[in-house]
Amino acid sequence: ETGVTQTPRHLVMGMTNKKSLKCEQHLGHNAMYWYKQSAKKPLELMFVYSLEERVENNSVPSRFSPECPNSSHLFLHLHTLQPEDSALYLCASSQDSVLGGRGYTFGSGTRLTVV
Amino acid sequence: EDQVTQSPEALRLQEGESSSLNCSYTVSGLRGLFWYRQDPGKGPEFLFTLYSAGEEKEKERLKATLTKKESFLHITAPKPEDSATYLCAVQAENSGGYQKVTFGTGTKLQVIP
């Protein structure tokens, strides 16, 4: 059990669909993140939410929309996606945005396929 | 711009054959270097944090070391269950706010029985 739970584990969606990814952590962490992992590429930070601020990667298309209603829950809303958005989407949490000794705690990810 | 380069991209070892994975980095100021293990279809799992040159950390068959330019993950007498992708990441020092983390592309390790 990683302490960070992501649902769903797998998602297949058409380009015109709207779906949401959910992430939940009960580790008492104050920062949560969305990362995109594509084959043979480094993990790409998409969004950060912490007590201090929200940070966005400016290269992330507007078809991805994050929501963080509280420090334990994080959502990624998806709409009008493209096939190149197919990837593993990872949620992570940390005590705060200055990583301490344990770094990130990652969830198991959502494998997204856009058809 | 911060950079992390991992080598080799893939490594195949016989069970018991020790080796090392490399993580070279350039960062304006290092706050921490992290090693993670990732199994197929799962999220990365934390292994080690190193903060300063000369530091070493050990866990079972794994030992991580750090210099001012690179880190090594030494695997001693590996077993098939050590097969995974190993990721390296660095966090840079900033004056305030979010501290950017840069990941490498990983080394995929396969240990053959």
Interface residues (C-beta under 8 A of the other chain):
Chain A: T2 V4 Q6 K40 K41 P42 L43 L45 V48 S50 E52 E53 V55 L90 A92 S97 V98 L99 G100 G101 R102 G103 Y104 T105 F106 G107 S108 G109 R111
Chain B: V4 R31 G32 F34 Y36 G41 K42 G43 P44 E45 F46 T49 L87 A89 Q91 G97 Y98 Q99 K100 V101 T102 F103 G104 T105
